[in-house]
């Protein structure tokens, strides 16, 4: 492992006028601003070949040379966990998240997450522990499987975050639901907010839901079984638990969903699958650097296929 890391950076348009420590913190997200201030004060940063001042501002097109003599102070614990890589380049890595794996550490959970696995994966590429920090751009619920986009550097993370915020990324999910919708194509445009009475992370279409925001999801029925259906969902907005809430609101909750399908049929659902039967199947977006159209698909995990086989053979 190298004792230090040295590189040259060019100030991007959107960071024009930033303080040098804040500029550096965009590129090295595992380093705190305070740590980077110390590195600048120690003379390890130059602007166009001239040693930088601690509070100096940098401007578009300037060359910033930096030597990082110290290890980062904000890190995910790297763990050699198996991950299916769907796509990778210098800016992105896209994975097929397995069910039950959390995207990143939260609360009392510090290990066993996608971020821990990717930290180890990226460390193998750079040879320097935690030089790169996996930037998970969007969320998938813990028990939802499927496509997860992760940025390797700040510019890609920023561009993709904007695309998600502006609903310019197309997504498709597979879900196994209870009962059979009367039509093959249906939709729900009910606003979604925090449940007015239930505590915890529970969303609702209730008229008195707190902080409600507009939401819209299209659905198509792919297969029908006795008492169940396989549907594809196309969320046009990105609200928390949107697909789960919209299906439950229509009376077709996703099977084995603890939050939105928790009734007398839950135990029957769990004979088919132990977690909510929701899989992020497809995604389409503009590459954050090249601008090229990207379209990826991820196969559903074994438990999802096994549930379908049981329903098809019933």
Secondary structure as GFF3:
##gff-version 3
##sequence-region A 1 314
A	DSSP	beta_strand	5	10	.	.	.	ID=ss1
A	DSSP	three_ten_helix	13	15	.	.	.	ID=ss2
A	DSSP	alpha_helix	20	27	.	.	.	ID=ss3
A	DSSP	alpha_helix	33	41	.	.	.	ID=ss4
A	DSSP	beta_strand	45	47	.	.	.	ID=ss5
A	DSSP	beta_strand	50	51	.	.	.	ID=ss6
A	DSSP	beta_strand	63	68	.	.	.	ID=ss7
A	DSSP	beta_strand	84	88	.	.	.	ID=ss8
A	DSSP	beta_strand	92	97	.	.	.	ID=ss9
A	DSSP	alpha_helix	114	126	.	.	.	ID=ss10
A	DSSP	beta_strand	135	136	.	.	.	ID=ss11
A	DSSP	beta_strand	145	151	.	.	.	ID=ss12
A	DSSP	alpha_helix	154	165	.	.	.	ID=ss13
A	DSSP	beta_strand	170	178	.	.	.	ID=ss14
A	DSSP	beta_strand	185	188	.	.	.	ID=ss15
A	DSSP	beta_strand	192	194	.	.	.	ID=ss16
A	DSSP	beta_strand	203	204	.	.	.	ID=ss17
A	DSSP	beta_strand	210	213	.	.	.	ID=ss18
A	DSSP	beta_strand	217	225	.	.	.	ID=ss19
A	DSSP	beta_strand	228	235	.	.	.	ID=ss20
A	DSSP	alpha_helix	242	249	.	.	.	ID=ss21
A	DSSP	alpha_helix	266	270	.	.	.	ID=ss22
A	DSSP	beta_strand	278	286	.	.	.	ID=ss23
A	DSSP	beta_strand	293	297	.	.	.	ID=ss24
A	DSSP	alpha_helix	302	313	.	.	.	ID=ss25
###
